[in-house]
Amino acid sequence: MTQTIDNRFGEFGGQYVPETLMTALDQLTTAFEAAKQDPEFQAEFHRLLNEYANRPSLLYYAKRMTETLGGAKIYLKREDLNHTGAHKINNVIGQVLLARRLGKTRLIAETGAGQHGVATATIAALFGMECEVFMGKEDTERQQLNVYRMRLLGAKVNAVTSGQGLLKDAVNAALQDWAAHPDDTFYVIGSAMGPAPYPAMVHEFQSVISKESKAQYQTVAGKLPDAIVACVGGGSNAIGSFAAYLDDPSVRLYGVEAAGQGVASGKTAATLELGTPGIFHGMKSIFLQNQEGQIAKVYSISAGLDYPGIGPEHAALQATGRAEYVGITDEEAVAAFEFIAKQEGIIAAIESCHAVAYVQKLAPTMRPDQSIICTLSGRGDKDVASIAKYRGEEIHE
């Protein structure tokens, strides 16, 4: 979807930030627009994607899953094989190149499951930059491996205790830090959210996922896939998976949200099924909130999907009907975590397994001559202990 001149996707998007950040956003917008047209910037971005991040990622035919489920052929876009183990590094490379272009020396980031924090700490180490990551205290406890990885890479990790101690609270803390240090600090936002130009930037840098999958599937089948399925928290993985297909109406796009213990349970993060328009974290979008506009508590077994909002482009894609958004419960996602491991020998992130769970429902409803590409946004090493605990088994490392 094309972003309009006033920084919106339809009615969604915009810039709702303190005046202290407007100059930084204006500078960033100018730098981003110039970088898109700069052959040297693009060459360095793609060199790092290929030589450092290990792109292109594989498009893998999941033969056993296809045979077991029946119906459509299933292909997996293997972002879990990227350096650092997730799609996050694509966007981080692009944003840190912009930070360097702007002369910033300090990077900050928010993180939920920890993968964005790890990617930011990784590129900070590569470029010799200071890095500080904000992570909800609850998330630091269930993602201890990634906390250690960030520290090992040289980043300072701040456990945020305000609110629920989850992703939204980490975003709040990062925005507060950025507002206090706009001159030397660059905020590396990890999802397709926040004030403009961040949603458009994340779209641009993550679009490599769908550009690759489109070309790879054309090589395999000589046509377009019939459906794309990707998990959605704030939406970077999904918008990257959808981007190259937005103008191909024959390709159905499915974003899969975390329904937690059920959409009607009160313990959920199914924003687009239950949310209403509002303004939060610098943008107008859809949020889980009460009638007074207070952001609701959210819940998911997945630290990367328990965000009470959605990026503005996804809100617009739902509003226009171009993409469909569905919820998957904890139990369905955990069952999919076990299913893909046993079927394909892949331990996928619990975030990704929300998408896998929806593929388990969708594929049997389609014909054998049709196909689905499901993006595996990350690998699941970080989730093994928590899934074992969910199943009643304690793992002591």
SVG drawing of the C-alpha trace seen along z (x, -y; Angstrom):
<svg xmlns="http://www.w3.org/2000/svg" viewBox="-16 -21 50 58">
<polyline fill="none" stroke="black" stroke-width="0.4" points="0.0,0.0 1.4,-3.4 2.0,-5.8 0.5,-9.2 2.4,-12.5 1.1,-13.3 2.7,-10.1 -0.4,-8.0 -1.8,-4.7 -5.4,-5.7 -6.5,-7.2 -3.8,-5.5 -0.2,-6.5 1.0,-10.1 3.4,-11.6 2.1,-12.0 5.3,-12.7 6.7,-15.4 8.0,-18.5 11.5,-17.5 11.4,-14.6 10.0,-16.4 13.4,-17.6 14.8,-14.1 11.9,-12.7 12.3,-15.3 16.0,-14.5 15.2,-10.8 12.6,-11.3 15.0,-13.3 17.8,-10.7 15.5,-7.8 14.1,-9.3 17.6,-10.1 18.9,-6.6 16.2,-4.9 17.6,-6.7 21.3,-6.4 23.1,-3.6 25.9,-3.5 23.5,-3.1 21.5,-0.4 24.7,1.5 26.0,1.5 22.6,2.6 22.3,5.5 26.0,6.5 25.4,6.8 22.2,8.7 24.0,11.2 27.4,11.4 26.5,10.9 22.9,11.8 23.1,14.9 20.5,13.9 18.7,14.9 16.8,17.1 15.6,20.5 12.1,21.1 11.6,24.7 9.0,27.1 7.5,28.7 6.7,32.1 5.7,34.0 3.5,31.2 1.8,31.0 1.2,34.7 -0.1,34.9 -2.5,31.9 -3.7,32.5 -4.8,29.7 -2.4,26.9 1.3,27.3 3.2,25.7 6.4,23.7 8.3,22.2 10.2,18.9 13.1,19.6 13.9,16.3 14.9,18.5 18.1,19.3 19.3,15.7 22.2,14.6 20.8,14.0 18.0,16.4 15.2,14.1 13.9,11.6 14.8,8.7 18.3,8.3 17.0,7.1 15.4,4.0 18.2,3.4 20.9,3.3 18.9,0.7 18.1,-1.5 21.7,-1.4 23.1,-2.4 20.7,-5.4 21.9,-6.1 25.5,-6.2 24.5,-8.4 23.0,-10.9 26.1,-10.8 24.4,-9.1 26.7,-7.3 24.2,-5.6 21.5,-3.0 18.5,-2.2 15.8,0.4 12.8,2.1 12.4,5.8 9.8,8.4 11.0,11.9 14.5,10.5 15.2,11.2 15.1,7.5 17.3,6.6 19.8,9.3 19.9,8.1 20.4,4.5 23.2,5.5 24.8,7.5 24.9,4.7 26.0,2.3 28.9,4.6 29.7,4.8 29.8,1.0 31.4,0.3 28.4,-1.7 27.0,-2.0 23.7,-0.1 21.0,0.0 18.0,2.2 14.7,1.9 12.8,5.1 9.8,5.7 10.8,7.4 8.3,10.2 9.9,10.8 13.5,10.8 12.4,13.7 10.9,15.8 13.6,15.0 16.7,15.2 18.8,16.7 18.3,13.7 19.0,11.3 22.4,13.0 23.1,12.9 22.5,9.1 24.8,8.6 27.4,10.9 27.3,8.7 28.0,5.6 24.6,4.1 23.1,2.8 19.7,4.4 17.2,2.5 14.4,4.5 11.3,2.3 9.2,2.7 6.4,0.2 3.0,1.4 2.8,5.1 6.5,5.3 5.8,6.3 6.6,5.1 4.4,1.9 6.2,0.9 9.6,1.4 8.4,-0.9 7.3,-3.5 10.8,-3.5 12.6,-3.6 10.5,-6.6 11.2,-8.4 15.0,-7.8 14.9,-9.0 13.1,-12.2 15.8,-12.9 18.7,-12.2 17.6,-13.1 21.0,-14.6 23.2,-11.5 20.7,-8.7 19.0,-6.7 15.9,-4.7 15.9,-1.4 12.2,-0.5 11.8,3.3 8.3,3.4 6.2,1.7 4.9,-0.8 5.6,-4.1 5.6,-7.6 6.3,-8.2 8.6,-7.4 9.2,-4.2 6.3,-2.1 7.4,-2.9 11.1,-2.3 10.4,1.1 8.2,1.9 11.1,1.0 13.8,2.9 11.7,6.0 10.3,6.2 13.3,8.2 11.4,11.2 8.6,11.1 10.8,9.9 12.8,13.1 9.9,15.4 8.1,14.1 11.2,14.6 11.9,18.0 8.4,19.3 8.3,18.1 11.4,20.2 9.8,23.2 6.3,23.0 6.3,20.2 3.4,18.5 2.3,16.6 1.5,18.5 -2.2,18.5 -1.7,17.4 0.9,15.8 0.6,16.5 2.7,14.7 2.4,14.0 1.6,10.4 2.5,8.6 3.4,5.1 3.7,6.4 7.3,6.2 7.5,9.9 4.1,9.8 4.5,6.6 7.8,7.9 6.1,11.1 3.2,9.2 5.0,6.2 5.8,7.6 2.3,9.1 0.2,6.1 -0.6,5.3 -1.4,9.0 -5.0,9.4 -5.0,13.2 -2.6,13.7 -4.5,13.9 -2.7,12.4 -3.3,13.7 -1.9,12.1 -2.0,14.3 -2.5,12.7 -2.0,14.1 -5.4,14.9 -3.8,16.0 -6.3,18.0 -9.1,17.1 -10.4,14.0 -13.2,13.7 -11.2,14.8 -9.9,11.3 -6.3,12.8 -5.5,12.1 -3.5,9.9 -5.9,10.2 -5.8,6.5 -7.5,6.5 -10.3,8.7 -11.1,6.7 -9.4,3.3 -10.6,-0.2 -8.9,-3.2 -6.7,-5.3 -3.4,-7.1 -0.5,-5.5 3.3,-5.1 3.4,-8.0 0.8,-6.7 -2.9,-6.4 -3.8,-2.8 -6.0,0.0 -5.4,0.8 -6.9,2.9 -8.3,0.2 -11.2,-0.6 -13.9,-3.2 -11.8,-6.0 -8.9,-5.1 -6.8,-3.5 -4.6,-0.7 -5.8,2.7 -3.7,5.4 -2.6,8.1 -1.5,11.7 0.1,14.3 2.5,17.1 4.6,15.4 6.7,12.5 7.0,11.2 3.2,11.0 1.8,9.6 1.6,6.0 -1.8,4.2 -1.7,2.5 -0.8,3.1 1.3,1.1 -0.8,-1.4 -0.3,0.2 -1.8,3.4 -4.7,1.4 -5.2,0.0 -4.9,3.4 -7.6,4.7 -9.8,1.7 -9.5,2.1 -10.0,5.9 -6.6,6.5 -5.4,8.7 -7.3,10.9 -6.3,11.2 -7.1,14.2 -6.3,15.3 -4.5,18.4 -4.6,19.5 -1.6,20.5 -2.7,24.1 -2.9,24.1 0.5,22.4 2.2,24.9 0.6,27.8 2.0,26.3 5.4,25.9 5.4,29.6 3.9,30.4 6.5,28.7 9.3,30.1 8.1,33.7 7.0,33.2 9.9,31.2 12.7,31.3 12.4,27.5 12.2,25.9 10.4,22.7 9.8,19.6 6.5,19.7 5.6,16.5 6.1,18.2 4.1,21.2 1.0,19.1 1.3,18.8 2.0,22.5 -1.1,23.3 -3.2,21.3 -1.6,23.1 -2.8,26.3 -6.4,25.0 -6.1,23.3 -4.2,25.9 -6.8,28.7 -9.5,26.2 -7.4,25.6 -6.8,27.6 -3.6,29.6 -2.7,27.3 -2.7,24.3 0.1,23.2 0.8,21.4 4.0,19.6 4.3,19.4 7.0,17.2 9.0,18.7 10.0,15.4 12.5,17.0 14.0,20.1 12.7,21.5 15.7,22.2 14.7,19.3 11.2,20.9 12.1,24.5 12.3,24.0 9.0,22.1 7.2,24.6 8.5,27.4 7.2,25.6 3.8,25.1 3.7,28.9 4.6,29.5 8.3,30.2 11.1,28.1 14.4,27.7 17.4,26.5 20.2,25.3"/>
</svg>
